[in-house]
Amino acid sequence: MSIGLSYSFHKTVYGYRKAKNDTGLYKESNQWETMRKFFLGLEYTISKKWNLAANWNHIISESNNDDESFYMYDYTLNSYSLGTSYKF
């Protein structure tokens, strides 16, 4: 069995764009966004030719922009996958 684990962090600060409140009015501060990603992958060898794999991705996105009329800035996303592979 093999295990993969990773974490990443990304932050964007828009020096030219003001953040908005939930009514669409501009705030005093510039807009920023962060994204944190967690990944866990498991792979299990059944035989020389067959493998099983399972993955989990967890993404957390946050922003000081409260106006989500067009885009969603604050969200949490979980995605799961399960599969098999055959080498020939």
Long-range contacts (C-beta under 8 A, 24 or more apart in sequence): 1-42, 1-43, 1-44, 1-45, 2-42, 2-43, 3-40, 3-41, 3-42, 3-43, 4-39, 4-40, 4-41, 4-42, 4-43, 5-39, 5-40, 5-41, 6-37, 6-38, 6-39, 7-36, 7-37, 7-38, 7-39, 8-36, 8-37, 9-34, 9-35, 9-36, 9-37, 10-34, 10-35, 11-35, 19-63, 19-64, 19-65, 19-66, 20-65, 20-66, 20-67, 21-66, 21-67, 22-66, 22-67, 22-68, 23-67, 24-67, 24-69, 27-64, 29-64, 31-63, 31-64, 31-65, 32-63, 32-64, 33-61, 33-62, 33-63, 33-65, 33-73, 34-61, 34-62, 34-63, 35-59, 35-60, 35-61, 35-62, 36-60, 48-87, 49-86, 49-87, 49-88, 50-84, 50-85, 50-86, 51-84, 51-85, 51-87, 52-82, 52-83, 52-84, 53-81, 53-82, 53-83, 53-84, 53-85, 54-80, 54-81, 54-82, 54-83, 55-80, 55-81, 55-82, 56-80
